[in-house]
Amino acid sequence: MEEDGCPRCKTTKYRNPSLKLMVNICGHTLCENCVELLFIKGANTCPECNIPLRRNNFRVQLFDPHVEKELDIRKRILKDFNKKEEDFATLEEHNAYLEEIEDIIFNLCHDIDILETNKRIEQYKKENRESIVKNRQKISKEEFELEVILENEKEISEVRNKELTVIQENAKKKKTLEKEKLIDELMFSSGDAKSIVQTYAEKMEEDKKELDLAPPPPKLTKFSTGIRFSSSIQQQYLPVPKIDEGPIFIYEEPEIELYGPNIPRYEEISEKNYLKHIRQENQTERAGGFQSKIACYRAITEAMQGLYPF
């Protein structure tokens, strides 16, 4: 229960299920009420580690405090260590760069050589200032394009939802009118009630089929990150690979050199009783595409080949 509670006021989620826990860059948890009291002026120190903190940096805790701390540190470090694999000459250099990033994050998460680690970070910023700015601009452009895609996808989804809502409302109104017609017909018609109900049921079944055949929503695909986008947006914003089509395939019947007597034509297999001593295919084999005639023709062709070798 200590992990699910505020270390300052000792309130736990067991006593107060609606308790909202907040976390900052230091990774220590405080409830929302304590954050409001301690950081009423906007800045104060953490009650656990005395690190200076600001009110606007607190966020709702979603995971374990240690995980939240690592996520915050990782996000801050990767903002500057933003090189890609194509920025390195070899794969070994890229892997060494990734290992360096993980070492820095590990040290900051576990408070190991904090001063030395911060010096490494500052040294890296000075040496790679231009590449950092360049990669940030590149990432910002990609994020902007992604936002445009998501915004368009949202608009398409809203239009589709409105269309479906109108279709469903019209279907409900139509169903209500049909029921009223059925009641009136049963009350005032002199016909057979059973046939009237049967006609109504058939009509409702047809209406249901028409509703099922309504145009489906636009097909969605996904980014590798799980973000979905429509095919129209994909064609508009994402590059379409060019496919070089080769020449059209033209079938040419192969020339078979038998070096022996000519084999009978395929039509003659049945006419000249070549199948007399061949087992006929059963129904299951015929369904799978097997025919005794084809197997017999192949066996005769193989037998004739090389019959008179030179």
Secondary structure, 3 states (H helix, E strand, C coil): CCCCECCCCCCECCCCCCCCEEECCCCCEEEHHHHHHHCCCCEEECCCCCCEEEHHHCEECCCCHHHHHHHHHHHHHHCCCCCCHHHCCCHHHHHHHHHHHHHHHHHHHCCCCHHHHHHHHHHHHHHCHHHHHHHHHHHHHHHHHHHHHHHHHHHHHHHHHHHHHHHHHHHHHHHHHHHHHHHHHHHHCCCCHHHHHHHHHHHHHHHHHHHHCCCCCCCEEECCCCCEEEHHHHHHHCCCCCCCCCCCCCCCCCCCCCCCCCCCCCCHHHHCCCCCCCCCCCHHHHHCCCCHHHHHHHHHHHHHCCCCCC
